[in-house]
Amino acid sequence: MFSDITITDCNFDRCDVGIEVIGRDHDETGRWIEHGHSKITAEAFKNVNIRRCNVYRSYRTGGVMLYCITGGVSEEVLVDQTGYRGVGMWWGVAAFQVARVSDYLIRNCTFSNTVKGESPDGQGFDFEADNHNVTVRNCKFLYNEGPAVLFYGDSWPGENDGNVVEDCLMEGNNPSRYYGNVVIAVGKPMNRGIIRNCEIHLLNDSQDYSCGPIVFAASNRVYDTSGKLVCGKDHGGTA
């Protein structure tokens, strides 16, 4: 439908959603119950790029929401206080969400202070479903009310596979203890990918960081509330 979309050097504040790229078919019932997810491919939008943008205080479901995309990069994007004032949506809220996205890179971004409110989720980043070879690199997940990352899978038709979270910092996430009090939450089993070389600081010493079936690599470093390394090998990071 569209290709070569670039959004650069913009600020979005107090919007319903800061940036949303989505394709949907018309619901013939007129009630917008059916969104036609099974009819729209990842070829709907090609080469979508977001650079040096700030998205503050989005009221509803997401700060940045990308759907049905192949190719592109989001870099140096700050998404802060998504779900502002606890408005949210009944199906969930996340700072940055992808669904039916392929061959996409998110790097050098910060996802912070997401407000869960009465909504599900509340995470910094959501691999919703049907995502393939999406890489989140060198990003910060800071003080989100839900988990840092959610791999959900199959909420839209299609599993997540080949997705990578690497070289990231996760700190102060999930005080709400949503999805079983984990730093990185995994919902359905339709997920394949890896988390590697990340630095994770637990919010409390009983917090769980397991994430199967996603691979949690030995290169990750997990620190308890005292700064003690409890998992992995210290690479000289900030403990």
VENPECOR-V661699 format. One line per field, one symbol per residue. ss: DSSP state (A for helix, B for strand, O for the rest). phi: phi as a letter, one per 20 degrees, with the letter a starting at -180 (. if undefined). burial: + if it has 9 or more other ideal C-beta (glycine too) atoms within 8 Angstrom, else -. Layout:
BEGIN
ss=???
phi=???
burial=???
END
This chain:
BEGIN
ss=OBBBBBBBOOBBBOOOOOBBBOOOOOOOOOOOOOOOAAAOOOOOBBBBBBBOOBBBOOOOOBBBBBBBBBOOBBBOOBBBOOOAAAOOOOOOBBBBBBBBBBBBBBBOOBBBOOOOOOOOBBBBBBBBBOOBBBBBBOOBBBOOOOOOBBBOOOOOOOOBBBBBBBOOBBBOOOOOOAAAABOBBBOOOOBBBBBBOOBBBOOOOOOBOOOOOOBBOOOOBBBOOOOOBBBOOOOOOOO
phi=.bbldccclcdccldfcfccdbdbefeffmdleeemgfedefefccldccclddcdlffdeafccdclccnpbdblddccmfngmmflbfepbbfcccbldclccdbldccclfdfleefmnefccefaldcleddcldddclefdffcceenmfegpeebmecdblddcbmemffmflmldfdeceffeccrbdblddcdffbfefecfbgeffdffffcddefenefdbndfdnfed
burial=----+-++---+--+-+++++-+-+-+--------++--+-+-++++++++-+++++++++++++++++++++++-++++++++-+-+---+++++++++++-++++-+++++++++-++++++++++++++-++++-++++-+++++++++++-+-++++-++++-++++-++---++-++++++---+++++++-++++++---+-+-+--+-++--+++++----+--+-------
END
